[in-house]
Amino acid sequence: MSVRRLAAEQPASFAFSPENEAWADRQIAKYPEGRQASAVIPLLWKAQEQFGGWLPEPAIRVVADKLGMAYIRVLEIATFYTMFNLEPVGRHFVQLCGTTPCALRGADKLKEVCHRKIGPERHVTEDGALSWLEVECLGACANAPMVQVNYDYFEDLTPESLEKLLDDLQAGRPVKTGSQTGRQASAPEGGRTSLTDPSLYNRKPAEPAAAADAPKTGAGDAEV
């Protein structure tokens, strides 16, 4: 893993909003006395979310104080997990998967688009709209290549569809999440190739047994 360092420029302070402060208190209350440190990751995540997608050093100290933890312990966690961004990101933070399945499906071409449309990795565009980073597997291998933008996945990308996506995001236009080719879930490209007969899915209600088939009680049958 590469060395992860805090950004050179930091805000003077950080404080949770009243809503997020109450949220943090509810998370801490989930743990028994003496185990409050177990809430450190969700609190760091909420601090990052509040601060526009990255985690400044004052927020790390605020979380440490709230949980009664040493600063260095929380700093170790923030610098270890790549889910925490230690420097500013764009309003639309593009994480591009570059591992084997995506690479085999054209991720290198998507990287070229990001370099051309956004700039080098970790660079934020002048309008603050976009930044990008190549990351490890995001778990959508069946629909490779793909990117994650903030909380959403965009799959089955081509260089052309990624370029349009970035343009739309930067311009504030609505975008379509999920597969960009209309693929349903992780179905094969081109649609299903088996179990395609519609009659297989038309279940008819069971017919009642005919009266002739009903058991008969003879006149000489005794009751038990």
C-alpha positions as CSV (number, residue, x, y, z in Angstrom):
1,M,0.0,0.0,0.0
2,S,1.3,3.5,-0.9
3,V,2.0,6.0,1.9
4,R,-1.1,8.1,2.6
5,R,-0.5,11.5,4.0
6,L,-2.8,14.4,5.2
7,A,-3.2,17.3,2.8
8,A,-0.8,20.1,3.2
9,E,-3.5,22.7,3.5
10,Q,-6.0,22.2,6.3
11,P,-9.0,24.1,7.7
12,A,-8.6,25.8,11.0
13,S,-11.3,23.8,12.7
14,F,-14.2,21.3,12.3
15,A,-17.4,20.7,14.2
16,F,-20.2,18.3,13.5
17,S,-23.5,20.0,12.5
18,P,-26.3,19.6,15.1
19,E,-27.9,16.9,13.0
20,N,-24.7,15.0,12.6
21,E,-23.8,15.4,16.2
22,A,-27.1,13.8,17.2
23,W,-26.5,11.0,14.6
24,A,-23.0,10.4,16.0
25,D,-24.5,10.1,19.6
26,R,-26.9,7.5,18.3
27,Q,-24.1,5.5,16.8
28,I,-22.0,5.6,20.0
29,A,-25.0,4.5,22.0
30,K,-25.1,1.2,20.1
31,Y,-22.0,0.0,21.9
32,P,-21.6,-1.0,25.5
33,E,-19.8,1.1,28.0
34,G,-16.1,1.1,27.4
35,R,-16.5,0.1,23.7
36,Q,-17.3,3.5,22.3
37,A,-14.2,3.4,20.1
38,S,-16.0,0.8,18.0
39,A,-17.9,3.8,16.4
40,V,-14.8,5.4,15.0
41,I,-15.3,4.4,11.4
42,P,-18.9,5.5,11.0
43,L,-18.0,8.8,12.8
44,L,-15.1,9.4,10.4
45,W,-17.3,8.6,7.5
46,K,-19.9,11.1,8.6
47,A,-17.3,13.7,9.1
48,Q,-16.0,13.1,5.6
49,E,-19.5,13.3,4.2
50,Q,-20.2,16.6,6.0
51,F,-16.9,18.1,4.8
52,G,-17.6,17.6,1.1
53,G,-16.1,14.2,0.5
54,W,-12.7,14.4,2.3
55,L,-11.5,14.1,5.8
56,P,-9.5,17.0,7.3
57,E,-7.1,16.7,10.2
58,P,-9.3,18.8,12.6
59,A,-12.2,16.3,12.0
60,I,-9.9,13.4,13.0
61,R,-9.2,15.2,16.3
62,V,-12.9,15.9,16.9
63,V,-13.8,12.3,16.4
64,A,-10.9,11.2,18.7
65,D,-12.1,13.6,21.4
66,K,-15.7,12.5,21.1
67,L,-14.7,8.8,21.5
68,G,-12.0,9.4,24.1
69,M,-9.3,8.0,21.8
70,A,-5.7,9.1,21.3
71,Y,-5.3,11.2,18.2
72,I,-2.7,8.9,16.8
73,R,-5.1,5.9,17.0
74,V,-7.7,7.7,14.9
75,L,-5.1,9.0,12.6
76,E,-3.8,5.4,12.0
77,I,-7.4,4.4,11.0
78,A,-8.0,7.3,8.7
79,T,-4.7,6.8,6.9
80,F,-5.1,3.1,6.6
81,Y,-8.5,2.8,5.0
82,T,-8.7,4.1,1.4
83,M,-12.4,4.9,1.9
84,F,-11.2,8.0,3.7
85,N,-10.0,10.8,1.3
86,L,-7.2,12.8,3.0
87,E,-7.3,15.6,0.4
88,P,-10.0,17.6,-1.4
89,V,-12.1,15.8,-4.0
90,G,-14.5,17.1,-6.6
91,R,-18.2,17.3,-6.0
92,H,-18.4,14.2,-8.2
93,F,-15.5,11.9,-7.1
94,V,-14.9,9.3,-9.8
95,Q,-13.3,6.0,-8.6
96,L,-12.3,4.0,-11.6
97,C,-11.7,0.3,-11.2
98,G,-8.5,-0.8,-12.8
99,T,-8.2,-4.4,-11.6
100,T,-8.1,-7.5,-13.9
101,P,-11.8,-7.9,-15.0
102,C,-12.2,-4.2,-15.8
103,A,-8.7,-4.0,-17.4
104,L,-9.7,-6.9,-19.7
105,R,-12.9,-5.0,-20.7
106,G,-11.2,-1.7,-21.5
107,A,-10.5,0.2,-18.3
108,D,-7.3,1.5,-19.8
109,K,-9.3,3.4,-22.4
110,L,-11.5,4.8,-19.6
111,K,-8.3,6.1,-17.8
112,E,-7.4,8.0,-21.0
113,V,-10.8,9.7,-20.9
114,C,-10.3,10.7,-17.2
115,H,-6.8,12.1,-17.9
116,R,-8.2,14.1,-20.9
117,K,-11.4,15.3,-19.3
118,I,-10.3,15.8,-15.7
119,G,-6.5,15.8,-15.5
120,P,-4.1,13.7,-13.5
121,E,-5.3,11.5,-10.6
122,R,-6.4,13.5,-7.5
123,H,-6.6,16.7,-9.5
124,V,-9.8,18.7,-9.0
125,T,-11.2,20.6,-11.9
126,E,-11.2,24.4,-11.6
127,D,-15.0,24.5,-11.1
128,G,-14.7,21.9,-8.3
129,A,-17.0,19.5,-10.1
130,L,-14.7,16.5,-10.9
131,S,-11.8,14.5,-9.6
132,W,-10.8,10.9,-10.1
133,L,-8.7,8.1,-8.8
134,E,-7.9,4.6,-9.9
135,V,-8.9,2.1,-7.2
136,E,-9.0,-1.7,-6.6
137,C,-11.9,-4.0,-7.3
138,L,-15.3,-2.4,-6.6
139,G,-17.2,-5.7,-6.9
140,A,-19.0,-5.2,-10.1
141,C,-16.8,-7.5,-12.3
142,A,-19.7,-9.0,-14.3
143,N,-20.6,-5.5,-15.6
144,A,-17.0,-4.3,-16.3
145,P,-15.7,-1.8,-17.0
146,M,-17.2,0.5,-14.4
147,V,-16.7,3.5,-12.1
148,Q,-18.1,4.6,-8.8
149,V,-19.1,8.3,-8.6
150,N,-19.8,9.2,-5.0
151,Y,-22.3,6.6,-3.9
152,D,-23.4,5.4,-7.4
153,Y,-22.2,2.7,-9.8
154,F,-22.0,3.2,-13.5
155,E,-21.3,0.0,-15.4
156,D,-20.8,-1.4,-18.9
157,L,-19.0,1.8,-19.9
158,T,-17.2,2.7,-23.1
159,P,-14.9,5.6,-23.6
160,E,-17.8,7.4,-25.3
161,S,-20.4,6.8,-22.6
162,L,-17.9,7.7,-19.9
163,E,-17.1,11.0,-21.6
164,K,-20.8,11.8,-21.8
165,L,-21.3,10.9,-18.2
166,L,-18.5,13.2,-17.1
167,D,-19.9,16.0,-19.3
168,D,-23.4,15.6,-17.8
169,L,-22.1,15.5,-14.2
170,Q,-20.0,18.6,-14.8
171,A,-23.0,20.4,-16.3
172,G,-25.4,19.3,-13.6
173,R,-27.6,17.3,-15.9
174,P,-29.4,14.1,-14.7
175,V,-27.5,10.8,-15.3
176,K,-28.5,7.2,-15.5
177,T,-26.9,4.9,-12.8
178,G,-26.2,1.2,-13.2
179,S,-25.6,-0.4,-16.6
180,Q,-25.1,2.1,-19.4
181,T,-26.2,-0.4,-22.0
182,G,-29.5,-1.5,-20.5
183,R,-28.2,-4.8,-19.2
184,Q,-30.5,-6.2,-16.5
185,A,-28.5,-6.9,-13.3
186,S,-25.6,-9.2,-14.4
187,A,-27.4,-10.9,-17.3
188,P,-25.4,-11.7,-20.4
189,E,-24.9,-9.0,-23.0
190,G,-27.7,-9.2,-25.6
191,G,-30.3,-10.6,-23.1
192,R,-31.1,-14.0,-21.8
193,T,-30.2,-17.1,-23.9
194,S,-32.2,-19.7,-21.9
195,L,-35.5,-20.0,-20.2
196,T,-36.9,-17.5,-22.6
197,D,-40.3,-19.2,-23.3
198,P,-43.0,-16.9,-21.7
199,S,-45.2,-19.9,-21.0
200,L,-42.7,-21.0,-18.4
201,Y,-43.7,-18.1,-16.2
202,N,-47.5,-18.2,-16.7
203,R,-48.6,-20.3,-13.7
204,K,-52.3,-21.3,-13.8
205,P,-54.2,-21.9,-10.6
206,A,-54.7,-25.6,-9.7
207,E,-58.1,-26.8,-10.8
208,P,-60.4,-28.3,-8.1
209,A,-60.7,-32.1,-8.1
210,A,-63.6,-33.4,-10.2
211,A,-66.6,-34.7,-8.3
212,A,-66.2,-38.1,-9.9
213,D,-62.7,-38.3,-8.4
214,A,-63.9,-37.5,-4.9
215,P,-63.8,-40.5,-2.5
216,K,-67.3,-42.1,-1.9
217,T,-68.7,-43.5,1.3
218,G,-70.6,-46.7,0.8
219,A,-73.9,-47.5,2.5
220,G,-72.3,-50.3,4.5
221,D,-69.3,-48.3,5.6
222,A,-69.3,-47.9,9.4
223,E,-68.4,-44.7,11.1
224,V,-65.4,-44.8,13.4
